Amino acid sequence: MPPTPEPISILAIVAHRDDAELTCGGTLIKAVRRGQRTAIIDLTSGEMGTRGSAALRQAEAEAAAAILGCSARESLGLPDAGIENTPATRELLARAIRRFRPRVVIAPALEGRHPDHRVAAQLVRDACFVAGLAKVAPDVPKHRPLKILHALAYRQDYVRPSFVVDISEEFEQKMAAIRCYASQFDEALQAGEVYPTGEPLYDVITHHAATYGSLIRTRYGEPFLTTEMMRVDDVAALEVATF
């Protein structure tokens, strides 16, 4: 497929349909409200999910993407519960990255209990690098994203986020996108990396967002990690009070 007419500002690359909504949905909504273009690549179709089918999850994903305001969403078609980081999968993903030409890529956390999430995180990093190599898939113009962000929501192996995005104003819209996945979440107590507390899953999601929001003195937040140091030019403009 040819490159998109305009580059994508933020490209979320996740293992399964619904991962983007859970981990960075508010951030994507916030970007769209600022006039930025966003897109999602689901590496698998979610066919191994306990509930629902791949076809149903596709319909749910399309409805959720519309609520998020994404310019595009596609599935790479890798096997659910069987994602591998190989030269072939790196090239396949690199081709997709080159078509979207994102400035920023959001990837899964580097650690996680689902093997697809762990493998996907490194696959995304490697594919972003490979996408900048002219001799790999030379029929598609090379493009390497400027920055990779790892979404840290729902971590149990706690890693301090590099930063937290305030999604207070976007939270209800994020939840509307999550609720599109009725086959996965209605009457559920847990999903993916979201561990159960005995409460409905939607309440657990809300509590997590509130916890991260409290770190930056806001109602709701989404946490992210960068493996490189963050740059600050104006320390007098820094937000979040110490006391």
DONULO-781409 format. One record per residue (C-alpha): residue number from 1; chain; x, z, y. Coordinates in nm, 3 decimals. Layout:
<nodes>
+-----+--------+---------+---------+---------+
: num : chaine :      xx :      zz :      yy :
+-----+--------+---------+---------+---------+
: NUM :      A :       X :       Z :       Y :
...
+-----+--------+---------+---------+---------+
</nodes>
This chain:
<nodes>
+-----+--------+---------+---------+---------+
: num : chaine :      xx :      zz :      yy :
+-----+--------+---------+---------+---------+
:   1 :      A :   0.000 :   0.000 :   0.000 :
:   2 :      A :   0.124 :  -0.072 :   0.355 :
:   3 :      A :   0.212 :   0.210 :   0.598 :
:   4 :      A :  -0.076 :   0.367 :   0.786 :
:   5 :      A :  -0.132 :   0.213 :   1.133 :
:   6 :      A :  -0.027 :   0.537 :   1.303 :
:   7 :      A :   0.210 :   0.803 :   1.167 :
:   8 :      A :   0.060 :   1.129 :   1.045 :
:   9 :      A :   0.157 :   1.442 :   1.238 :
:  10 :      A :   0.108 :   1.681 :   0.946 :
:  11 :      A :   0.091 :   1.586 :   0.577 :
:  12 :      A :  -0.012 :   1.859 :   0.332 :
:  13 :      A :   0.114 :   1.786 :  -0.020 :
:  14 :      A :  -0.040 :   2.019 :  -0.279 :
:  15 :      A :  -0.072 :   2.044 :  -0.654 :
:  16 :      A :  -0.451 :   2.057 :  -0.686 :
:  17 :      A :  -0.767 :   1.969 :  -0.500 :
:  18 :      A :  -0.862 :   2.283 :  -0.302 :
:  19 :      A :  -0.502 :   2.410 :  -0.261 :
:  20 :      A :  -0.476 :   2.270 :   0.093 :
:  21 :      A :  -0.803 :   2.428 :   0.200 :
:  22 :      A :  -0.697 :   2.766 :   0.067 :
:  23 :      A :  -0.342 :   2.776 :   0.202 :
:  24 :      A :  -0.335 :   2.569 :   0.521 :
:  25 :      A :  -0.689 :   2.453 :   0.598 :
:  26 :      A :  -0.705 :   2.638 :   0.927 :
:  27 :      A :  -0.371 :   2.495 :   1.039 :
:  28 :      A :  -0.489 :   2.141 :   0.964 :
:  29 :      A :  -0.811 :   2.198 :   1.157 :
:  30 :      A :  -0.614 :   2.339 :   1.451 :
:  31 :      A :  -0.391 :   2.031 :   1.455 :
:  32 :      A :  -0.687 :   1.793 :   1.455 :
:  33 :      A :  -0.843 :   1.983 :   1.744 :
:  34 :      A :  -0.523 :   1.917 :   1.936 :
:  35 :      A :  -0.554 :   1.545 :   1.875 :
:  36 :      A :  -0.301 :   1.526 :   1.593 :
:  37 :      A :  -0.354 :   1.319 :   1.278 :
:  38 :      A :  -0.346 :   1.497 :   0.942 :
:  39 :      A :  -0.362 :   1.391 :   0.578 :
:  40 :      A :  -0.357 :   1.548 :   0.232 :
:  41 :      A :  -0.196 :   1.432 :  -0.091 :
:  42 :      A :  -0.327 :   1.608 :  -0.402 :
:  43 :      A :  -0.061 :   1.556 :  -0.667 :
:  44 :      A :  -0.315 :   1.586 :  -0.952 :
:  45 :      A :  -0.687 :   1.532 :  -0.995 :
:  46 :      A :  -0.747 :   1.886 :  -1.119 :
:  47 :      A :  -0.869 :   1.765 :  -1.455 :
:  48 :      A :  -0.749 :   2.076 :  -1.638 :
:  49 :      A :  -0.963 :   2.314 :  -1.433 :
:  50 :      A :  -1.180 :   2.552 :  -1.634 :
:  51 :      A :  -1.490 :   2.457 :  -1.437 :
:  52 :      A :  -1.605 :   2.118 :  -1.314 :
:  53 :      A :  -1.464 :   1.772 :  -1.381 :
:  54 :      A :  -1.210 :   1.551 :  -1.207 :
:  55 :      A :  -1.494 :   1.336 :  -1.072 :
:  56 :      A :  -1.682 :   1.635 :  -0.934 :
:  57 :      A :  -1.367 :   1.778 :  -0.780 :
:  58 :      A :  -1.298 :   1.443 :  -0.614 :
:  59 :      A :  -1.640 :   1.450 :  -0.449 :
:  60 :      A :  -1.580 :   1.810 :  -0.340 :
:  61 :      A :  -1.236 :   1.718 :  -0.203 :
:  62 :      A :  -1.377 :   1.429 :  -0.003 :
:  63 :      A :  -1.644 :   1.654 :   0.150 :
:  64 :      A :  -1.384 :   1.918 :   0.234 :
:  65 :      A :  -1.148 :   1.662 :   0.390 :
:  66 :      A :  -1.428 :   1.548 :   0.621 :
:  67 :      A :  -1.478 :   1.907 :   0.739 :
:  68 :      A :  -1.103 :   1.947 :   0.791 :
:  69 :      A :  -1.100 :   1.627 :   0.995 :
:  70 :      A :  -0.825 :   1.463 :   0.790 :
:  71 :      A :  -0.744 :   1.100 :   0.857 :
:  72 :      A :  -0.679 :   1.039 :   0.487 :
:  73 :      A :  -0.674 :   1.209 :   0.149 :
:  74 :      A :  -0.552 :   1.073 :  -0.182 :
:  75 :      A :  -0.453 :   1.184 :  -0.530 :
:  76 :      A :  -0.116 :   1.085 :  -0.672 :
:  77 :      A :  -0.254 :   1.102 :  -1.027 :
:  78 :      A :   0.011 :   1.326 :  -1.181 :
:  79 :      A :  -0.102 :   1.528 :  -1.486 :
:  80 :      A :  -0.269 :   1.858 :  -1.404 :
:  81 :      A :  -0.074 :   2.149 :  -1.557 :
:  82 :      A :   0.205 :   1.901 :  -1.626 :
:  83 :      A :   0.368 :   1.811 :  -1.294 :
:  84 :      A :   0.735 :   1.722 :  -1.341 :
:  85 :      A :   1.013 :   1.672 :  -1.088 :
:  86 :      A :   1.183 :   1.358 :  -1.214 :
:  87 :      A :   1.334 :   1.047 :  -1.053 :
:  88 :      A :   1.008 :   0.864 :  -1.126 :
:  89 :      A :   0.780 :   1.126 :  -0.968 :
:  90 :      A :   1.016 :   1.168 :  -0.671 :
:  91 :      A :   1.003 :   0.794 :  -0.604 :
:  92 :      A :   0.625 :   0.785 :  -0.644 :
:  93 :      A :   0.580 :   1.064 :  -0.392 :
:  94 :      A :   0.849 :   0.924 :  -0.162 :
:  95 :      A :   0.655 :   0.599 :  -0.141 :
:  96 :      A :   0.344 :   0.792 :  -0.032 :
:  97 :      A :   0.544 :   0.988 :   0.225 :
:  98 :      A :   0.680 :   0.663 :   0.366 :
:  99 :      A :   0.330 :   0.523 :   0.403 :
: 100 :      A :   0.207 :   0.824 :   0.598 :
: 101 :      A :   0.533 :   0.874 :   0.795 :
: 102 :      A :   0.464 :   1.243 :   0.872 :
: 103 :      A :   0.663 :   1.449 :   1.119 :
: 104 :      A :   0.583 :   1.770 :   0.931 :
: 105 :      A :   0.508 :   1.822 :   0.561 :
: 106 :      A :   0.333 :   2.133 :   0.429 :
: 107 :      A :   0.433 :   2.215 :   0.071 :
: 108 :      A :   0.337 :   2.491 :  -0.174 :
: 109 :      A :   0.529 :   2.819 :  -0.182 :
: 110 :      A :   0.861 :   2.803 :  -0.367 :
: 111 :      A :   0.737 :   3.071 :  -0.610 :
: 112 :      A :   0.400 :   3.112 :  -0.779 :
: 113 :      A :   0.240 :   3.200 :  -1.109 :
: 114 :      A :   0.100 :   2.849 :  -1.168 :
: 115 :      A :   0.387 :   2.626 :  -1.290 :
: 116 :      A :   0.240 :   2.327 :  -1.105 :
: 117 :      A :   0.282 :   2.511 :  -0.774 :
: 118 :      A :   0.647 :   2.599 :  -0.833 :
: 119 :      A :   0.738 :   2.253 :  -0.955 :
: 120 :      A :   0.538 :   2.086 :  -0.678 :
: 121 :      A :   0.725 :   2.281 :  -0.411 :
: 122 :      A :   1.063 :   2.149 :  -0.524 :
: 123 :      A :   0.922 :   1.804 :  -0.596 :
: 124 :      A :   0.799 :   1.781 :  -0.237 :
: 125 :      A :   1.137 :   1.889 :  -0.099 :
: 126 :      A :   1.324 :   1.640 :  -0.317 :
: 127 :      A :   1.081 :   1.355 :  -0.247 :
: 128 :      A :   1.110 :   1.413 :   0.130 :
: 129 :      A :   1.486 :   1.375 :   0.097 :
: 130 :      A :   1.462 :   1.071 :  -0.130 :
: 131 :      A :   1.216 :   0.910 :   0.113 :
: 132 :      A :   1.505 :   0.881 :   0.357 :
: 133 :      A :   1.735 :   0.696 :   0.116 :
: 134 :      A :   1.729 :   0.323 :   0.188 :
: 135 :      A :   1.829 :   0.221 :  -0.166 :
: 136 :      A :   1.540 :   0.409 :  -0.330 :
: 137 :      A :   1.228 :   0.187 :  -0.336 :
: 138 :      A :   1.388 :  -0.053 :  -0.085 :
: 139 :      A :   1.065 :  -0.253 :  -0.056 :
: 140 :      A :   0.916 :   0.028 :   0.157 :
: 141 :      A :   1.081 :   0.124 :   0.491 :
: 142 :      A :   1.251 :   0.463 :   0.463 :
: 143 :      A :   1.116 :   0.771 :   0.641 :
: 144 :      A :   1.227 :   1.131 :   0.619 :
: 145 :      A :   1.004 :   1.404 :   0.768 :
: 146 :      A :   1.156 :   1.629 :   1.033 :
: 147 :      A :   1.043 :   1.957 :   0.880 :
: 148 :      A :   0.900 :   2.106 :   0.561 :
: 149 :      A :   0.682 :   2.416 :   0.579 :
: 150 :      A :   0.596 :   2.621 :   0.272 :
: 151 :      A :   0.248 :   2.779 :   0.276 :
: 152 :      A :   0.281 :   3.146 :   0.177 :
: 153 :      A :  -0.081 :   3.260 :   0.154 :
: 154 :      A :  -0.174 :   3.483 :  -0.144 :
: 155 :      A :   0.186 :   3.562 :  -0.242 :
: 156 :      A :   0.243 :   3.852 :  -0.478 :
: 157 :      A :   0.624 :   3.814 :  -0.477 :
: 158 :      A :   0.614 :   3.902 :  -0.108 :
: 159 :      A :   0.831 :   3.693 :   0.120 :
: 160 :      A :   0.825 :   3.760 :   0.493 :
: 161 :      A :   0.677 :   3.453 :   0.667 :
: 162 :      A :   0.888 :   3.266 :   0.921 :
: 163 :      A :   0.575 :   3.249 :   1.134 :
: 164 :      A :   0.196 :   3.287 :   1.118 :
: 165 :      A :  -0.054 :   3.041 :   1.269 :
: 166 :      A :  -0.351 :   3.196 :   1.448 :
: 167 :      A :  -0.660 :   3.043 :   1.286 :
: 168 :      A :  -0.918 :   3.282 :   1.430 :
: 169 :      A :  -1.115 :   3.005 :   1.599 :
: 170 :      A :  -1.077 :   2.774 :   1.299 :
: 171 :      A :  -1.157 :   3.026 :   1.026 :
: 172 :      A :  -1.529 :   2.955 :   0.983 :
: 173 :      A :  -1.459 :   2.581 :   0.959 :
: 174 :      A :  -1.185 :   2.652 :   0.704 :
: 175 :      A :  -1.433 :   2.855 :   0.498 :
: 176 :      A :  -1.687 :   2.574 :   0.519 :
: 177 :      A :  -1.427 :   2.340 :   0.368 :
: 178 :      A :  -1.348 :   2.592 :   0.093 :
: 179 :      A :  -1.719 :   2.630 :   0.013 :
: 180 :      A :  -1.731 :   2.257 :  -0.066 :
: 181 :      A :  -1.569 :   2.351 :  -0.397 :
: 182 :      A :  -1.879 :   2.517 :  -0.537 :
: 183 :      A :  -1.779 :   2.422 :  -0.892 :
: 184 :      A :  -1.461 :   2.627 :  -0.857 :
: 185 :      A :  -1.548 :   2.915 :  -0.627 :
: 186 :      A :  -1.918 :   3.002 :  -0.631 :
: 187 :      A :  -1.961 :   3.337 :  -0.808 :
: 188 :      A :  -1.585 :   3.340 :  -0.881 :
: 189 :      A :  -1.360 :   3.644 :  -0.841 :
: 190 :      A :  -1.026 :   3.463 :  -0.843 :
: 191 :      A :  -0.870 :   3.117 :  -0.824 :
: 192 :      A :  -0.516 :   2.984 :  -0.856 :
: 193 :      A :  -0.278 :   3.223 :  -0.681 :
: 194 :      A :  -0.565 :   3.436 :  -0.546 :
: 195 :      A :  -0.566 :   3.752 :  -0.755 :
: 196 :      A :  -0.896 :   3.935 :  -0.814 :
: 197 :      A :  -0.997 :   4.257 :  -0.642 :
: 198 :      A :  -1.343 :   4.283 :  -0.792 :
: 199 :      A :  -1.498 :   4.125 :  -0.483 :
: 200 :      A :  -1.635 :   3.770 :  -0.451 :
: 201 :      A :  -1.357 :   3.517 :  -0.402 :
: 202 :      A :  -1.476 :   3.423 :  -0.054 :
: 203 :      A :  -1.436 :   3.786 :   0.053 :
: 204 :      A :  -1.086 :   3.802 :  -0.095 :
: 205 :      A :  -0.987 :   3.491 :   0.099 :
: 206 :      A :  -1.120 :   3.649 :   0.417 :
: 207 :      A :  -0.923 :   3.970 :   0.359 :
: 208 :      A :  -0.598 :   3.780 :   0.306 :
: 209 :      A :  -0.648 :   3.578 :   0.623 :
: 210 :      A :  -0.722 :   3.899 :   0.814 :
: 211 :      A :  -0.405 :   4.062 :   0.679 :
: 212 :      A :  -0.185 :   3.778 :   0.801 :
: 213 :      A :  -0.374 :   3.763 :   1.128 :
: 214 :      A :  -0.299 :   4.131 :   1.187 :
: 215 :      A :   0.075 :   4.054 :   1.174 :
: 216 :      A :   0.040 :   3.850 :   1.494 :
: 217 :      A :  -0.234 :   4.067 :   1.648 :
: 218 :      A :  -0.514 :   3.818 :   1.584 :
: 219 :      A :  -0.818 :   3.821 :   1.360 :
: 220 :      A :  -0.712 :   3.556 :   1.105 :
: 221 :      A :  -0.385 :   3.382 :   1.024 :
: 222 :      A :  -0.205 :   3.151 :   0.781 :
: 223 :      A :   0.160 :   3.229 :   0.693 :
: 224 :      A :   0.442 :   2.978 :   0.651 :
: 225 :      A :   0.808 :   2.979 :   0.553 :
: 226 :      A :   1.086 :   2.751 :   0.673 :
: 227 :      A :   1.418 :   2.753 :   0.489 :
: 228 :      A :   1.602 :   2.681 :   0.813 :
: 229 :      A :   1.628 :   2.910 :   1.115 :
: 230 :      A :   1.357 :   2.881 :   1.380 :
: 231 :      A :   1.471 :   2.781 :   1.730 :
: 232 :      A :   1.359 :   2.955 :   2.050 :
: 233 :      A :   1.455 :   2.829 :   2.396 :
: 234 :      A :   1.258 :   3.069 :   2.616 :
: 235 :      A :   1.261 :   3.427 :   2.489 :
: 236 :      A :   1.048 :   3.535 :   2.786 :
: 237 :      A :   0.764 :   3.319 :   2.650 :
: 238 :      A :   0.759 :   3.483 :   2.307 :
: 239 :      A :   0.423 :   3.623 :   2.199 :
: 240 :      A :   0.315 :   3.920 :   1.978 :
: 241 :      A :   0.382 :   4.256 :   2.136 :
: 242 :      A :   0.636 :   4.494 :   1.981 :
: 243 :      A :   0.429 :   4.803 :   2.069 :
+-----+--------+---------+---------+---------+
</nodes>
